[in-house]
Amino acid sequence: MKTFTSIRLETAGAVATLTLARPDTLNAFTDAMHREIAEALDIVETGGGARRLRALLITGAGRAFCAGQDLAQRKDAAGADLGETLQRYYSPLILRLRALEMPVVAAVNGVAAGAGMSLALAADIAIAARSAQFIAAFARIGLAPDAGATWMLPRLVGPARAAAIAMLAEPITADRAEAWGLIWRVVEDAALLTEATAIANRLAAAPTTALARMKRAFDLAHENTLAGQLELERMNQTELGDTADYREGVAAFLAKRAPRFTGR
Ligand code: T3D
C-alpha cells in the first residue's frame, strides 16, 4: 500500500482505513493533505488492486478527528477566493464520499470542527467517542458552513437545530450529537476503534451494491418527488434483482443458512 505523509491508508480484509495524520494541528486539512486523500480515494475506488475493498473507515490520529481547514495556510489570505479551495478540494471530496460505491464509516475519535465536522457528517454511519465534540467552527472565523454542512445539518437534525449549531458554533457533545441524530452512536473512548472496525467489517460483508444504491437513494430523496423516488426504487430493484448477492440472499434464506455476499 502506498505511503503518504499527512494521512495513512491501511487495508485489512475488505476494509480500507483512512487516518488523517497531522495530529499536531488536530489533523487540519492542508492542500497537500487534500491531494493525498484524493489519491487514497483513487485506490479505494478501484478496490486496492487484487483485493476488492467494500467499506471505508475514516478516523483521525491523536486526540482529534479533524479541525477543518489549516488556518496557518490562511495567514495571508486577505482577499483570497476561498471558494476556489472549496471547488478544488472540499466539494469534490464530499461528492466522492457520497458517490463511493461502498459504505463509509466515520470513527470520530475527538473534536470534529469546521470542515472536519462536515467530513464526519458525510459518512454513511458516524460513531463517536464519548469525549468527542462537534463544532461548526466556521462562524467563529467569519465564514459560513461548507463542505456540505449546510446540506447535511438541516437534514440530520432539522432546521432549528441546524441554525443554532451553525450560528452559535458551540461545541456539541457526542451524547447530544447522538440524541439529536447527528450521528449513529456514541461509544466509550477506548472502544471506538474496535466498535467502528466491527461495523466496517460487517458492512464489508454486506451486499455492497445494495448499500451503494441505498446511499444514493437516501441522498436523492431530499430533492425527489415521491413518484420520482418510487421510480428510483424500481430502477434499483431491477439492477439489484440481477446480482449474485440477491441470488445468494434468497438461496441462503431458503436453505436456512447465513448468506455469503460477495458484493457482486
Ligand atoms: O479556507 C478555506 O479554504 C475555506 C474552507 C474552510 C473550511 C473550514 O474548516 S473553516 C474552519 C476552520 N477550523 C477552525 O476554525 C477550527 C480551529 N480550531 C479550533 O477552534 C480549536 O483548535 C478546536 C476547538 C478545534 C480544539 O481546541 P483545543 O483547545 O482542544 O486545541 P488547540 O489548543 O486550539 O489546538 C491544538 C493545536 O492544534 C494548536 O497548535 P499548537 O498551539 O499546539 O502549536 C492549534 O493551533 C492547532 N490547530 C487546531 N486547529 C487548527 C490548528 N492549526 C491550524 N488549523 C486549524 N484549523
Residues whose N, C-alpha, C, O or C-beta is under 5 A from the ligand:
A	BS01	T3D	D24 T25 L26 A28 A67 G68 Q69 D70 L71 A72 L82 T85 V111 A113 G114 A115 G116 A137 F138 I141
